[in-house]
Amino acid sequence: MSYDPNNIFAKILRGEIPCTKRYEDDCALAFDDIQPAAPVHVLVIPKGDYCSFDDFVLRAPDVLKIGFFAAIQTVAAQLGVVETGYRLITNHGADANQTVAHCHVHILAGRPLGALLPY
């Protein structure tokens, strides 16, 4: 998988496509998912050209990795879901159904989410 600078998240980062922004700092941008799978569904993306979680972990500088994961926690706290619980999902590659080739984490919450995968 290679990074496509014209993917939808790259365009959102550049301000070419609008989003409902929930949080932004030097390391990350968080915004509402346009097709929510739960009452709370926010995407958090790192700032940089990383096509997947694996790519991000292998290539991003440590300061960006720390800032990205701190941003995820900050967003969860701002959303008010820390006490009730939330799920983080990141997909890597075709078998995991990664649909946008830009590293991203989904924060899902707002109701009981059930099992991770059907049995």
C-alpha positions in Angstrom: 0.0 0.0 0.0 1.4 3.4 -0.9 0.3 6.8 0.2 -2.0 8.7 -2.1 -1.8 12.5 -1.4 -5.3 12.8 -2.9 -7.0 10.6 -0.4 -10.0 12.1 1.3 -8.2 12.5 4.7 -5.2 14.2 3.0 -7.7 16.6 1.4 -9.4 17.2 4.8 -6.0 17.9 6.4 -5.3 20.5 3.7 -8.7 22.1 4.2 -9.9 21.2 0.7 -12.8 19.2 2.1 -14.8 20.5 5.1 -15.3 18.4 8.2 -17.0 18.8 11.6 -13.8 19.3 13.6 -13.7 18.0 17.1 -10.0 18.6 17.9 -6.8 19.7 16.3 -3.2 20.2 17.4 0.2 19.9 15.8 0.0 16.1 15.8 -3.6 15.2 15.0 -7.0 16.2 13.6 -10.2 14.7 14.9 -13.6 15.0 13.1 -17.0 13.4 13.0 -17.4 10.3 10.7 -19.8 11.1 7.9 -21.3 7.6 8.2 -21.4 7.0 11.9 -21.6 3.4 13.2 -22.5 4.5 16.7 -24.0 7.6 18.4 -20.4 8.8 18.9 -18.1 8.1 15.9 -15.1 10.4 15.6 -12.0 9.8 13.4 -8.6 10.8 14.6 -5.9 11.1 12.0 -2.2 12.0 12.4 -0.7 14.9 10.5 1.6 13.4 8.0 1.7 11.1 5.0 1.1 7.7 6.6 -0.9 5.2 4.7 -1.7 2.8 7.6 -1.2 2.2 11.3 1.8 0.0 10.5 3.3 2.7 8.3 2.7 5.3 11.0 4.4 3.2 13.8 7.4 2.3 11.6 8.1 5.8 10.1 6.6 8.6 12.3 8.9 10.3 14.8 8.3 9.4 18.4 7.0 12.9 19.3 4.3 12.5 16.7 3.4 9.0 17.9 3.1 10.3 21.5 1.1 13.3 20.4 -1.3 11.3 18.3 -2.2 8.9 21.0 -2.5 11.7 23.5 -4.9 13.4 21.1 -7.0 10.3 20.9 -7.3 10.3 24.8 -8.1 14.0 24.8 -10.8 13.6 22.2 -12.4 10.7 24.2 -12.4 12.9 27.3 -13.8 15.9 25.5 -16.6 13.7 24.1 -17.5 12.6 27.6 -17.1 8.9 27.0 -14.2 7.9 29.3 -16.5 6.9 32.2 -19.0 4.9 30.1 -16.5 3.4 27.7 -15.4 3.6 24.1 -13.8 1.5 21.4 -10.8 2.3 19.3 -10.6 0.7 15.9 -7.9 1.0 13.3 -7.8 -1.1 10.1 -4.6 -2.1 8.2 -4.8 -3.4 4.7 -7.4 -5.1 2.5 -8.2 -8.0 4.9 -9.1 -5.6 7.6 -11.3 -3.5 5.2 -9.1 -0.4 5.3 -11.0 1.9 2.9 -8.9 5.1 3.1 -5.1 4.8 2.8 -4.3 7.3 5.5 -3.7 6.1 9.1 -6.7 6.8 11.2 -8.4 5.6 14.4 -12.1 5.4 15.0 -13.5 6.4 18.4 -16.9 4.6 18.8 -19.1 5.2 21.9 -22.5 6.3 23.0 -24.2 2.9 23.5 -23.2 -0.7 24.4 -21.1 -1.8 21.4 -21.3 -5.6 21.9 -18.7 -8.1 20.9 -15.8 -7.1 18.6 -16.6 -9.7 16.0 -19.6 -12.0 15.5 -19.0 -15.5 16.7 
